[in-house]
Amino acid sequence: MAGNSQRRGAVRKTGTKKGPTVGSGGVRRRGLEGKGATPPAHQRPHHPAGKRAAQTARKQQGRHKKTDDTEIVLGRNPVLECLRADAPATALYVALGADSDERLTEAVQIAADKGISILEVPRHDLDRIAANGMHQGLALQVPPYDYAHPDDLLAQAKSEAAQPLLVALDNISDPRNLGAIIRSVAAFGGHGVLIPQRRSASVTAVAWRTSAGAAARLRVARATNLNRTLQQWGDAGLQIVGLDAGGDTEIDAIDGAGPIVVVVGSEGKGLSRLVRENCDAVVSIPMAGPTESLNASVAAGVVLAEIARQRRT
C-alpha cells in the first residue's frame, strides 16, 4: 500500500489523507479579505508624492527648531575673559598637544577651581566646531544666554550710583556688532543693552567671542516690542537719543550727564521709522573725510566715549 512500503527510499508524502496534516493557519483565508481603501498618494511612503510630503515636513520641523542652544566660545582670550567674568560655563575643551602659555594655564586653573569639567579632545574635534580654525586649542561650552527683562534692566540701572546709561539696538543683525557694542558699553560705564526679540542678533558664541567676556558682566535684555519699551523708558524719565547717519543733531549737542538711552541703528538701514519718531533727538557723528558712515559698533563706541567724557567733567 502506498505509504506503507518498506522498500528502501520510500517516504510518506505530506498532505496525504493518512496521518495528521498541518493547515495554513488562515493565511489563505486572510489573503482573500479586502485591505480597505488605497491611501492617498502623499501618505504612501514610497510614492513620489509621499516622498515630497516627507521632505516638506522635515523642512518645517527644521524651521521651527530651537535657536537658543548651547554655545561654544572659541579662542584663548575670549575663553579666559569669560572664565574671569564668571560666565556660566559647563565644560572646557583643551586640544591634545596644544601649546601651553599663561592664558591656557590660567583658564584650566580657573575651570578647576570652579568645578567646570575639563576635557582633552583631539584637535580635529575643535576644527569641526570652528570652521575658520581660530580656536587656538581652547574652547568653552556655555548654556543658552539668560536674557533679562527690560523692566528689571531699567530697575537695576536706576539702583546704581551713576545715572542710567543704556543702549538699545535697532536693525542690528550681525552678532559681531552686538558683541562689540556690549564690550563698549561695559568699557564706558553703561548698565545694559536692549535688543528686539525678533529680527535681531542674539548672544551667540560669535557675540561671546567679540565681547571678550563682557557679555558675562553686562546684562542684555530682550524686548517683545522695542518701540513700546522705549516709550515706557521715556515715560520713566530717560532721554531717548537715536544714532543714525542721517541725524539732524551733532554729537556735541547732546546732554549725556542725565539718564539716557542710546538707540543704535544699522549701518545700512539705520533706525526704523517708529523708533526714529519716538527719539527725543537723532544724532550723527561728523565726518572729516569722504567716509559716509561708520560701522554700527564703532559709532556706538564714539557716542559712548563722548557721554563718558561729559560725565567725568
Secondary structure, 3 states (H helix, E strand, C coil): CCCCCCCCCCCCCCCCCCCCCCCCCCHHHHHCCCCCCCCCHHHCCCCHHHHHHHHHHHHHHHHCCCCCCCEEEECHHHHHHHHHCCCCCCEEEEECCCCCCHHHHHHHHHHHHCCCEEEEECHHHHHHHCCCCCCCCEEEEECCCCCECHHHHHHHHHHCCCCCEEEEEECCCCHHHHHHHHHHHHHCCCCEEEEECCCCCCCCHHHHHHHCCHHHHCEEEEECCHHHHHHHHHHCCCEEEEECCCCCEEHHHCCCCCCEEEEEEECCCECCHHHHHCCCEEEECCCCCCCCCCCHHHHHHHHHHHHHHHHHC
